[in-house]
Amino acid sequence: MATLVACVFAGVALAQQPGIVIPRVGIEVGRAETPQQVSTTLQLLFILTILSLAPALLVMVTSFTRIIVVLGLLRQALGTQQMPPNQVLIGLALFLTFFVMTPTYSEVNQQALQPYFAKKISHQEAFDRGVKPVREFMFKQTREKDLGLFVHLSKVPPPRNPTDVPTYVLIPAFMISELKTAFQIGFVIFIPFLIVDMVVASALMSMGMLMLPPIFISLPFKIILFVLADGWFLVVGSLVKSFA
């Protein structure tokens, strides 16, 4: 608080010095009188809407769900508690998501955003063009069984082709498919670490050291096994290749 007060007084003193101009920042709300002002207002509302929905969109229609679940299961299999920290895992998952989704986002930018900003297409056409690459990505990762479940639950007419599937039906089917794939990858990751835990626990029991928690002994072995096997290379490579 003292630092904040000092900064305020320093700013006031600086503003009173001759020859020093402090810029004024203001936000005005009024009636739009020209088509350009209306277009700017609509673009601002569109950007604010996208920013407010960005976390949900990131989880629902991208590869983020699979990546963060696998990384969380990997940390649990290692038994390192909060190492790596949540911020590191989420940051890694975000950058891997951007890496995986870059071809899709590039297509959205070329087919929808750039023509819309150039005022060549309407906002509805831009939305239709922009959602198409995202739907194609989700269709590639969605199991037919999961898609059939939500088609049945939504009671929509049986689709004859992918374009007949509503987006609100495709998104939950895509999400549960991602969760299933993530748990399958996590199960494979758990196996070698489970073997190490069982070997260490059996060795401690054979030596009569029942009061010593096996995790204290197995943790260093699991870490060195993960490092020697170049675990991050294998896990990240397998994750990215699973979206091909």
Secondary structure, DSSP 8 states (H G I E B T S, - for coil): -HHHHHHHHHHHHHHTSTT--------------SHHHHHHHHHHHHHHHHHHHHHHHHHHSSTHHHHHHHHHHHHHHHT-TT-S-HHHHHHHHHHHHHHHHHHHHHHHIIIIIHHHHTTSS-HHHHHHHHHHHHHHHHHHHS-HHHHHHHHHHHT----SSGGGS-HHHHHHHHHHHHHHHHHHHHHHHHHHHHHHHHHHHHHHHHTT-TTS-HHHHHHHHHHHHHHHTTHHHHHHHHHHHTT-
